[in-house]
Amino acid sequence: MTRLVRFGAAIALAAPLVLAAGCQQGQGERCQVQSDCGDGLICVLPAGGTPQAGGTCQPPSSGVVADMSVGDMAGTTPPNDLATGNTSD
């Protein structure tokens, strides 16, 4: 019975830690994607920023909103002027 009580106490103490890991970020806290932010907040990246570098969670009316739906563009083909090295206009 003592083992069962200790096990129950360990679960009771660990439960808040597990639940806290699933919390979303509040206003001004770091985010990388839209789902990182709590309800009513959006993930705003700094000008020229990337999701990997991160941004902050802000209210929707706080400024420029980055399009967080864009996927990884590493496999895309650059425009012709960049692909050929031609810089003339």
C-alpha positions in Angstrom: 0.0 0.0 0.0 2.9 2.4 0.7 4.2 2.0 -2.8 0.7 2.9 -4.2 0.5 6.0 -2.1 4.0 7.1 -3.2 3.2 6.4 -6.9 -0.1 8.4 -6.6 1.8 11.3 -4.9 4.4 11.3 -7.7 1.7 11.4 -10.4 -0.1 14.2 -8.6 3.2 16.3 -8.4 4.1 15.6 -12.0 0.7 16.3 -13.6 1.0 20.2 -13.4 4.4 20.0 -15.2 3.0 17.9 -18.0 0.0 20.2 -18.4 2.1 23.4 -18.3 4.2 22.0 -21.3 1.1 22.3 -23.5 0.4 26.0 -22.7 0.5 28.5 -25.4 2.6 31.7 -25.4 1.2 35.0 -24.1 1.5 38.5 -25.5 5.1 39.5 -26.1 6.4 36.0 -25.7 8.5 34.1 -28.3 6.8 32.2 -31.1 7.8 30.5 -34.4 4.4 29.5 -35.8 0.8 30.6 -35.3 -0.1 27.7 -33.1 2.5 28.8 -30.5 0.4 31.8 -29.5 -2.6 31.8 -27.2 -6.1 32.7 -28.1 -6.6 36.1 -29.7 -2.8 36.5 -30.5 -0.9 36.1 -33.7 2.8 35.3 -34.3 4.5 38.5 -35.7 8.0 38.2 -37.2 10.3 41.1 -37.4 11.0 42.6 -40.8 13.1 40.2 -42.8 12.7 37.6 -40.0 12.1 33.9 -40.5 10.0 31.4 -38.5 13.2 29.7 -37.4 14.5 32.9 -35.9 11.1 33.5 -34.3 9.0 36.5 -33.5 6.6 37.5 -30.7 2.9 36.8 -30.0 0.9 40.1 -30.5 -2.7 41.2 -30.7 -3.9 41.2 -34.4 -4.0 45.0 -34.6 -0.4 45.5 -33.5 1.4 45.7 -36.8 2.5 43.7 -39.8 1.5 40.1 -39.8 3.8 37.5 -41.3 2.2 34.8 -43.5 2.9 31.7 -41.3 1.3 29.4 -43.8 4.2 29.5 -46.2 6.2 26.2 -46.1 10.0 25.7 -46.5 11.1 27.2 -49.8 14.5 25.5 -49.8 13.5 23.3 -52.7 12.0 25.9 -54.9 13.6 27.2 -58.1 14.8 30.8 -57.9 13.5 33.3 -60.5 15.5 33.3 -63.8 17.5 36.4 -63.1 18.8 34.8 -59.9 19.2 31.4 -61.3 21.5 32.6 -64.2 23.3 35.2 -62.2 22.1 37.9 -64.7 21.7 41.1 -62.7 21.0 43.4 -65.6 17.5 45.0 -65.9 
